Amino acid sequence: MDKISVIVSVYNIENYIEKCLTSIQEQTYENFEVLIIDDGSKDQSPSKIKPFLNDRRFLYFRKKNGGLSDARNYGMKKASGKYLVFVDGDDFLFPTYLEKLYQTIIEESVSVCVCEFVRDYPDKVKYNAISAQDVTLFRYPAAWNKMYEKALLDQNKIFFPVGKFYEDLEFTSKVLMISNFAIIHEPLYHYFQNGNSIMHTYDERIFHIYDVLDHLVSFAKERDVYEQKKPYLEFAFIYHILIGTMYRASFLKNFRVQMIRDIVKHVEENYPEWYNNEYLQDLPISFRMMLFLIRIRAYLVVRVLFGLFHNFVRL
């Protein structure tokens, strides 16, 4: 049984870290190491972690605060397992998480395994199904519901971009462009819904998406897979910029028609005929209607609708 490295990023999560680490300790698959990367916590997280260090599989590293990407990269450099998984310190695992992802990788002879998950809200739990097309189109790019073959990451020098929003999107999309994957249609990961998380804090950093997606295009071209992956990358530009970034921009005080033009411009510079993408038909009708308005340049209407839309929907 191969060793699995579990990288847990920690920053000021004293109320959640015990549950997270307990869920790892109770895994049915036992040949693992846990690299707990404390990214300079200022609360009682270190004291909550300390009892787990009696288990020799648990290793603790404290470093200067550098952000989530920096913490994960630090853990990847320390990892000695053949396979890697990432767990955010405020999330937790189903008991068979490691076992089922590992078994699937071995049985399917793939480099990456993806599992479905549940979203944990204060008053409910919501099941999140994932299809093969979702994975191929980079629609659920989270790093944490996947197991990766470490050699694939090392050989292609794939790390998380430091100091950027959308670090998971760049990391997992690069991996998926050059690997084969399998999906477990069963929820095995609990994703805690924190309304104060970075992805629910909308400011000018949302425009980091341009750099991230441009990096993906460059990566695909360097690996000679661009033509093969072009429809998927084009969809990523549409989904993550025209829908996701436009929505997040609608929270900004300076969300005006000119900002909408600038957002659309970045997509059209890369994919001038984006509206012909074959995968758009699979989007919800509300998204397709918004994209139609963008295509005909009804930007004032788009501005008003997005302003209304974010009162009802949280991306």
MOHUSUL-V709332 format. One record per pair of residues at least 12 apart in sequence whose C-alpha atoms are under 10 Angstrom apart, sorted by the first residue. I is the first residue (numbers start at 0). J is the second residue. Records with the same first field share a line. If there is no record, write none. Layout:
I=J ; J
This chain:
0=28 ; 29 ; 30 ; 31 ; 101 ; 102
1=29 ; 30 ; 31 ; 80 ; 81 ; 82 ; 101
2=28 ; 29 ; 30 ; 31 ; 32 ; 79 ; 80 ; 81 ; 82 ; 83 ; 101
3=28 ; 29 ; 30 ; 31 ; 32 ; 33 ; 78 ; 79 ; 80 ; 81 ; 82 ; 83 ; 84 ; 97 ; 98 ; 101 ; 146 ; 147 ; 148 ; 149
4=30 ; 31 ; 32 ; 33 ; 34 ; 56 ; 74 ; 75 ; 77 ; 78 ; 79 ; 80 ; 81 ; 82 ; 83 ; 84 ; 85 ; 146 ; 147 ; 149
5=23 ; 31 ; 32 ; 33 ; 34 ; 35 ; 56 ; 57 ; 74 ; 75 ; 78 ; 80 ; 82 ; 83 ; 84 ; 85 ; 86 ; 97 ; 146
6=32 ; 33 ; 34 ; 35 ; 36 ; 58 ; 70 ; 71 ; 72 ; 73 ; 74 ; 75 ; 77 ; 78 ; 83 ; 84 ; 85 ; 86 ; 87 ; 88 ; 143
7=19 ; 20 ; 23 ; 33 ; 34 ; 35 ; 36 ; 37 ; 59 ; 70 ; 71 ; 74 ; 84 ; 85 ; 86 ; 87 ; 88 ; 89 ; 90 ; 143
8=34 ; 35 ; 36 ; 37 ; 38 ; 66 ; 67 ; 68 ; 69 ; 70 ; 71 ; 73 ; 74 ; 85 ; 86 ; 87 ; 88 ; 89
9=35 ; 36 ; 37 ; 38 ; 39 ; 40 ; 44 ; 45 ; 48 ; 61 ; 66 ; 67 ; 70 ; 71 ; 86 ; 87 ; 88 ; 89
10=36 ; 37 ; 38 ; 39 ; 40 ; 41 ; 42 ; 44 ; 45 ; 64 ; 66 ; 67 ; 70 ; 87 ; 88 ; 89
11=37 ; 38 ; 39 ; 40 ; 41 ; 42 ; 43 ; 44 ; 45 ; 88 ; 89
12=40 ; 41 ; 42 ; 43 ; 44 ; 45 ; 47 ; 87 ; 88 ; 89
13=40 ; 41 ; 42 ; 43 ; 44 ; 45 ; 46 ; 47 ; 48 ; 88 ; 89
14=42 ; 43 ; 44 ; 47 ; 88 ; 89
15=44 ; 47 ; 88 ; 89 ; 90 ; 91 ; 191
16=44 ; 45 ; 47 ; 48 ; 87 ; 88 ; 89 ; 90 ; 91
17=44 ; 47 ; 48 ; 49 ; 50 ; 51 ; 88 ; 89 ; 91
18=88 ; 89 ; 90 ; 91 ; 92
19=86 ; 87 ; 88 ; 89 ; 90 ; 91 ; 92 ; 189
20=33 ; 35 ; 47 ; 48 ; 51 ; 57 ; 86 ; 88 ; 89 ; 90 ; 91 ; 92
21=51 ; 91 ; 92 ; 94
22=90 ; 91 ; 92 ; 93 ; 94 ; 95 ; 96
23=57 ; 86 ; 91 ; 92 ; 93 ; 94 ; 95 ; 96 ; 97
24=51 ; 54 ; 56 ; 57 ; 92 ; 94
25=92 ; 93 ; 94 ; 95
26=92 ; 93 ; 94 ; 95 ; 96 ; 97 ; 98
27=93 ; 94 ; 95 ; 96 ; 97 ; 98 ; 99
28=94 ; 95 ; 96 ; 97 ; 98 ; 99 ; 101 ; 102
29=56 ; 97 ; 98
30=56 ; 80 ; 97 ; 98
31=56 ; 57 ; 79 ; 80 ; 81 ; 82 ; 83 ; 97
32=54 ; 55 ; 56 ; 57 ; 58 ; 78 ; 79 ; 80 ; 83
33=52 ; 54 ; 55 ; 56 ; 57 ; 58 ; 59 ; 74 ; 78 ; 80 ; 84 ; 85 ; 86
34=56 ; 57 ; 58 ; 59 ; 60 ; 71 ; 73 ; 74 ; 75 ; 77 ; 78 ; 79 ; 85
35=48 ; 52 ; 57 ; 58 ; 59 ; 60 ; 61 ; 70 ; 71 ; 74 ; 86 ; 88
36=58 ; 59 ; 60 ; 61 ; 62 ; 67 ; 69 ; 70 ; 71 ; 72 ; 73 ; 74 ; 88
37=59 ; 60 ; 61 ; 62 ; 63 ; 64 ; 70 ; 88
38=60 ; 61 ; 62 ; 63 ; 64 ; 65 ; 66 ; 67 ; 69 ; 70 ; 71 ; 73
39=60 ; 61 ; 62 ; 63 ; 64 ; 65 ; 66 ; 70
40=61 ; 62 ; 63 ; 64
41=64
44=88
45=59 ; 61
60=73 ; 74 ; 77
65=161 ; 162
66=161 ; 162 ; 163
67=87 ; 159 ; 160 ; 161 ; 162 ; 163 ; 164 ; 166 ; 167
68=158 ; 159 ; 160 ; 161 ; 162 ; 163 ; 164 ; 165 ; 166 ; 167 ; 170
69=158 ; 159 ; 160 ; 161 ; 162
70=159 ; 161
71=85 ; 86 ; 87 ; 158 ; 159 ; 161
72=157 ; 158 ; 159 ; 160 ; 161
73=158
75=149 ; 152 ; 153 ; 158 ; 159
76=153 ; 158
78=149
79=149
80=148 ; 149 ; 150
81=147 ; 148 ; 149 ; 150
82=101 ; 104 ; 110 ; 111 ; 146 ; 147 ; 148 ; 149 ; 150 ; 151 ; 152
83=97 ; 111 ; 143 ; 145 ; 146 ; 147 ; 148 ; 149 ; 150 ; 152
84=97 ; 100 ; 112 ; 142 ; 143 ; 144 ; 145 ; 146 ; 147 ; 148 ; 149
85=141 ; 142 ; 143 ; 144 ; 145 ; 146 ; 147
86=142 ; 143 ; 144 ; 145 ; 188 ; 189 ; 190
87=142 ; 143 ; 190 ; 191
88=191
89=189 ; 190 ; 191 ; 192 ; 193
90=118 ; 119 ; 143 ; 188 ; 189 ; 190 ; 191 ; 192
91=187 ; 188 ; 189 ; 190 ; 191
92=116 ; 144 ; 186 ; 187 ; 188 ; 189 ; 190
93=116 ; 186 ; 187 ; 188 ; 189
94=187 ; 188
95=187 ; 188
96=114 ; 144 ; 145 ; 146 ; 185 ; 186 ; 187 ; 188
97=145 ; 146 ; 187
99=112 ; 114 ; 183 ; 185 ; 187
100=112 ; 113 ; 114 ; 144 ; 145 ; 146 ; 147 ; 181 ; 182 ; 183 ; 187
101=146 ; 147 ; 148
103=146 ; 180 ; 181 ; 182 ; 183
104=146 ; 147 ; 148 ; 179 ; 180 ; 181 ; 182
106=181
107=179 ; 180 ; 181 ; 182
108=179 ; 180 ; 181
109=147 ; 148 ; 178 ; 179 ; 180 ; 181
110=146 ; 147 ; 148 ; 149 ; 150 ; 151 ; 152 ; 174 ; 175 ; 177 ; 178 ; 179 ; 180 ; 181
111=145 ; 146 ; 147 ; 148 ; 149 ; 151 ; 171 ; 174 ; 175 ; 178 ; 179 ; 180 ; 181 ; 182
112=144 ; 145 ; 146 ; 147 ; 148 ; 179 ; 180 ; 181 ; 182 ; 183
113=129 ; 130 ; 131 ; 134 ; 141 ; 142 ; 143 ; 144 ; 145 ; 146 ; 147 ; 180 ; 181 ; 182 ; 183 ; 184 ; 185 ; 187
114=127 ; 128 ; 129 ; 130 ; 143 ; 144 ; 145 ; 146 ; 181 ; 182 ; 183 ; 184 ; 185 ; 186 ; 187 ; 188
115=127 ; 128 ; 129 ; 130 ; 139 ; 144 ; 145 ; 182 ; 183 ; 184 ; 185 ; 186 ; 187 ; 188 ; 189
116=128 ; 129 ; 143 ; 144 ; 183 ; 184 ; 185 ; 186 ; 187 ; 188 ; 189 ; 190
117=185 ; 186 ; 187 ; 188 ; 189 ; 190 ; 191 ; 192
118=186 ; 188 ; 189 ; 190 ; 191 ; 192
119=188 ; 189 ; 190 ; 191 ; 192 ; 193
120=190 ; 191 ; 192 ; 193 ; 194
121=191 ; 192 ; 193
124=189 ; 190 ; 191 ; 192
125=189 ; 190
126=185 ; 186 ; 189
127=184 ; 185 ; 186 ; 190
128=183 ; 184 ; 185 ; 186
129=182 ; 183 ; 184 ; 185 ; 186
130=182 ; 183 ; 184
131=180 ; 181 ; 182
132=231 ; 278 ; 281
134=171 ; 172 ; 175 ; 180 ; 181 ; 182
135=172 ; 175 ; 176 ; 180 ; 228 ; 231 ; 232
136=172 ; 175 ; 176 ; 228 ; 230 ; 231 ; 232 ; 233 ; 234 ; 235 ; 238 ; 278
137=168 ; 169 ; 171 ; 172 ; 173 ; 175 ; 176 ; 231 ; 232 ; 234 ; 235 ; 238 ; 239
138=168 ; 172 ; 231 ; 234 ; 235 ; 238 ; 239
139=167 ; 168 ; 171 ; 172
140=165 ; 166 ; 167 ; 168 ; 169 ; 170 ; 171 ; 172 ; 175
141=165 ; 166 ; 167 ; 168 ; 169 ; 170 ; 171 ; 172
142=159 ; 166 ; 167 ; 168 ; 169 ; 170 ; 171 ; 172
143=167 ; 171 ; 188 ; 189 ; 190
144=186 ; 187 ; 188 ; 189 ; 190
145=171 ; 180 ; 181 ; 182 ; 183 ; 188
146=180
147=171 ; 174 ; 178 ; 180
148=174 ; 178
151=174 ; 177 ; 178
152=170 ; 173 ; 174
155=173 ; 174 ; 177 ; 218 ; 222
157=169 ; 170 ; 171 ; 173 ; 174
158=170 ; 171 ; 173 ; 174
159=171
160=211 ; 214
162=204 ; 207
163=204 ; 205 ; 206 ; 207 ; 208 ; 210 ; 211
164=197 ; 198 ; 204 ; 205 ; 206 ; 207 ; 208 ; 210 ; 211
165=197 ; 198 ; 204 ; 205 ; 206 ; 207 ; 208 ; 210 ; 211 ; 212 ; 239
166=207 ; 208 ; 211
167=211
168=208 ; 211 ; 212 ; 215 ; 235 ; 239
169=208 ; 210 ; 211 ; 212 ; 213 ; 214 ; 215 ; 218
170=211 ; 215
172=212 ; 215 ; 218 ; 219 ; 232 ; 235
173=214 ; 215 ; 216 ; 218 ; 219
176=215 ; 218 ; 219 ; 222 ; 224 ; 225 ; 227 ; 228 ; 231 ; 232
177=218 ; 219 ; 222 ; 223 ; 224 ; 228
194=313
198=247 ; 314
199=247 ; 313 ; 314
200=247 ; 250
201=244 ; 246 ; 247 ; 248 ; 249 ; 250 ; 251
202=247 ; 248 ; 250 ; 251 ; 252
203=247 ; 248 ; 251
205=240 ; 243 ; 244 ; 245 ; 247 ; 248
206=240 ; 244 ; 245 ; 247 ; 248 ; 262
207=244
208=236 ; 239 ; 240 ; 243 ; 244
209=236 ; 239 ; 240 ; 244 ; 262 ; 265 ; 266
212=232 ; 233 ; 235 ; 236 ; 239 ; 240
213=232 ; 236 ; 265 ; 269
215=232 ; 235
216=228 ; 229 ; 232 ; 233 ; 269
219=232
229=270
230=270 ; 273 ; 275 ; 276 ; 277 ; 278
231=276 ; 277 ; 278
232=270
233=266 ; 269 ; 270 ; 271 ; 272 ; 273 ; 274 ; 275 ; 276 ; 278
234=270 ; 273 ; 274 ; 276 ; 277 ; 278 ; 279
235=266
236=263 ; 265 ; 266 ; 267 ; 269 ; 270 ; 273
237=263 ; 266 ; 267 ; 270 ; 273 ; 274 ; 276 ; 279 ; 290
238=279 ; 282 ; 286 ; 290
240=262 ; 263 ; 265 ; 266
241=259 ; 262 ; 263 ; 265 ; 266 ; 286 ; 289 ; 290 ; 293
242=286 ; 287 ; 289 ; 290 ; 305 ; 314
243=314
244=259 ; 262 ; 314
245=258 ; 259 ; 262 ; 263 ; 301 ; 302 ; 305
246=302 ; 304 ; 305 ; 306 ; 308 ; 309 ; 312 ; 313 ; 314
247=305 ; 309 ; 313 ; 314
248=262 ; 302 ; 305 ; 306
249=301 ; 302 ; 303 ; 304 ; 305 ; 306 ; 307 ; 308 ; 309
250=305 ; 306 ; 309 ; 310
251=306
254=302 ; 305 ; 306
255=298 ; 299 ; 301 ; 302 ; 303
256=296 ; 297 ; 298 ; 299 ; 300 ; 301 ; 302 ; 303
257=298 ; 299
258=298 ; 302
259=293 ; 296 ; 298 ; 299 ; 301 ; 302
260=293 ; 296 ; 298
263=293 ; 294 ; 296 ; 298
272=294
273=294
274=287 ; 290 ; 291 ; 293 ; 294
285=308
288=301
289=301 ; 304 ; 305
